[in-house]
Amino acid sequence: MAHILLVDDSGVSRDVVAQYLTRNGFEVATATDGRDGLKRLREDPGIRLVVSDMNMPVMDGLTMAEKVRCELGNQDVRIVMLTTESNPKLRERGKAVGVNGWIVKPFKGELVLGSFRKICGLS
């Protein structure tokens, strides 16, 4: 059972972030795009936090977030975008579809460890 679902089409980004989180005590599942992320969420009810890239083929992160909230009806999981996008309009759209946080790459894990631990019930 994973604490965090990491969704990113870049294998390098996915590996770097997953390894960092694993080294810091998190159980991490990964997905390659939004559609794969939805599948993983359906399979693992223990996921407490989704950390997702925004721009991905097949299904982008914002569409996935919207489907998590609407189609899956999951209001409990926290969703954080980890993306190169810093456009305020995209952040507004993210908030409107249920995104709880926005991190602009590059990932600086030390800045989020405390809040991620709290979300996952590890603090």
Buried (B, 14 or more C-beta within 10 A) or exposed (E): EBBBBBBBBBEEBBEBBBEBBEEEEBBBBBBBBBBBBBEBBEEBEEBBBBBBBBEBEEBBBBBBBBBBBEEEEBEEBBBBBBBEBEEEEBBEBBEEBBBBBBBEBEBEBEEBBEBBBEBBEBE
